[in-house]
Structure formats: C-alpha cells, structure tokens
Amino acid sequence: MIERKIFKSLQEKMFSGKTIILIGARQVGKTTVLKEILAKNDSVLWFEGDNTEVRNLFNEVSKEKMASLFGKSNVVIIDEAQRIQDIGLKAKIIHDQIPNIQLILTGSSSFELSNNVNEPLTGRKWEFKMYPLSFEEMVNHTNVFEEIKHLSQRLIYGMYPEVVTHQESAYEILNMLADSYLYKDVLEWERIKKPDKLLKLLQALAYQIGSEVSTNELSRLVGLERGTVENYISILEKAQIIFRLSSFSRNLRTELKNSKKIYFYDTGIRNSLINNFSQLDMRNDTGALWENFMISEKIKYNAYNKNRCNTYFWRTTQQQEIDFLEEKDGQLFAYEFKWNKNKKAKISKTFTNNYENVVFKCITPENYYEILQ
C-alpha cells in the first residue's frame, strides 16, 4: 500500500465535529485512502452517489429518516456526492441534526461539489484535495534512487495509482481513465452537446502544453465560439483535468500581462489524448512534457505540504521567459526546467534588474528530486 500524504491530515480530522469533504478526480485514490483510515471501524456506511437508488434515498432528508437509514453507524460516506441534488443543504441537515455521525463527502468534480456545499456548510467542514500520486509519495514508498529510475515511465504514463501499480496495462488503463473523464463526468454534469468538439479541444491543449494559449486560436481550430471555448476550459479545470498558469507582471511594459499557459495534472492522460506513448528519445515534445511534469509535481508538493504561494510563468514581448515562478512572503523563486542536463540556463537580467530577492534554479533530471521532497 502506497501511503498518501493526505492520510494523516484526514485521520486527524475524523470525529472533530465537522463534515469532511474529499475532492479529487476519479481514480486518484479517494476511496482507497478512506478505507485504509477506517479499516478497523465496523460501523461505516457507504453510499454511492452514482447509484440512482442512492440518489432517490436522499431526495428528502429529515432527522428521523436519516437516523433510521444510518442506524448504528458512526461514519457515513457519500461517494461522488455531487451527483445528489442540493447535497450541501442535505449535508447541513445531517451535520446539525445527527451530530454523532462523522459525515464524509467525496467528489470527483470540485466545481459541482464545492459550489453546492460551500455556503450551506460554512464553518461546518474540512476540505481536502487529492491528486494522482506524487513524486514525494513514491519516494516515501520506496526511495529516491528507485523513483529516479522510473522517471521516463512517469513522464510517459503518468502517476495514477492503478497505472503505477500495473505498468504492464498502463495503455489500457489510461484510455479507460480518459474516457471516464470526458464522457462520464464532464459531459454528463455539464450536459455538453458536442463531445467531439470537447475532445478536439483537449487534444489541442495537449499539443500546446508549455505554450501560451489563445482562446481565439483555439476557437478557430476547434470550431467553437470563443465564449464556449473559455467555458469548456473552465469546466475542464474545475474537473481537475487541466490547470492554468497566469503570467507574472508587475513593473515592465514589455511583460505579458494577461497570458495563460495550460498544463495537465497528469502527463499520462495528456499522452493518452494524443495517443502518443513513444519513448522520450523518439519524441519531439520531451521538453514540454518535462515542464508539464515538474510544474504539476510542484503543485502537488505545495498543496500536500501546505506551502501557500502564488504561482506564475514570466515572459516578455522580446521572448525572455521563466518557466515557473513561486511567490511566497515577498520572496520570488524562479525555475527553468531543462530535460537536457547539458543545456545551461540563466535567469534573465531583465528580470533580476527589476525584481529583487529572487532565488533561481535550473532543474534537470539530475537534480529535480531536490525540490520535490
């Protein structure tokens, strides 16, 4: 069993008088970690929000009905809770009326679950977010040297738990996961009527990782209105398939001020969308793949270690750029990600002349572990 970074934090919040909300894309390991935490508890009741009968059970919620339904259970878990209408209000009733119950809601879509529970459960919840496996988690499971040996596999096939533990079936698993993302979750929840266009948009984004994204260009490429493209991107981001990185801009006229880059939380999903699982020495996108992998890993690391910081990329109209910036307590940390260890990188003098207190590091496969554990 690969111990997840979130395990101890979740365990500490059990029976603390608040509802626990666990958000993460499908198959990142939410159910597994909860079963591990509650392995010695014989009074756990599970409900699957994907099940129509379960949704019907929660059509009407009252103290008497829920007390009868829950019986002597002291933990109630509603999996994929966003599928239950008005789950926030219903969770509030359960929380307030049956205080001896530890209620846990899980969801694979933050935009549905968070929007439905934030206001009703204000002051009544602990919220956690899970990602695919992280480098740090894998190092804790084995060791640094073992994980470094698997770096190429991680870039190609990603870090989903089932992919990592069943490498021989990675291709089939990733195709299944991609289909689950696109057709079960995003399309169904948002009632998207043009799945072929959404897939085409995802593929376009997959080809553009590491590059600035133009919604006008994507609109022409995919054949959708610009507003629809922006809406789809927002949905995909909230469903934790992709995330956006904004441009850093404070002092210079030449800095790009409103630009965005889009990355995938998992490089395996990205490669599945474009059906490219070639080895790294046979690819022309290895540099972009490396950049995506490292930025995603930094996002995971910061989240799991409660390292609160702002994240950006930086670029000027003269093509001077920095791949990744972290801003914390007035300190700027600048990173360049180079797959080729012999390709030296220096921070732009334009940047250092205009911003003080900057720590710069070039990250290659030889030293990447230093910033991820």
Buried (B, 14 or more C-beta within 10 A) or exposed (E): EBEBBBBEEBEEBBEEEBBBBBBBBBBBBBBBBBEBBBEEEEBBBBBBBEEEEBBEBBEEBEEEEBBEBBEEBBBBBBBBBBBBEBBBBBBBBBBEBBEEBBBBBBBBBBBBBBEBBEEBBEEBBBBBBBBBBBBBBBBBBEEBEEBBEBBEBBBBBBBBBBBBEEEEEBBEBBBBBBEBBBBEBBBEBBEBEBEEBBBBBBBBBBBBBBEBBBBEBBBEBBEBEBEBBBBBBBBBBBBBBBBEBBBBBEEBEEBBEEBBBBBBBBBBBBBBBEEBBEEBEEBEBBBBBBBBBBBBBBBBBBBBEEEEBEBBBBBBEEEBBBBBBBBEEEEBBBBBBBBEEEEEBEBBEBBBEEBEEBEBBBBBBEEBBEBBB
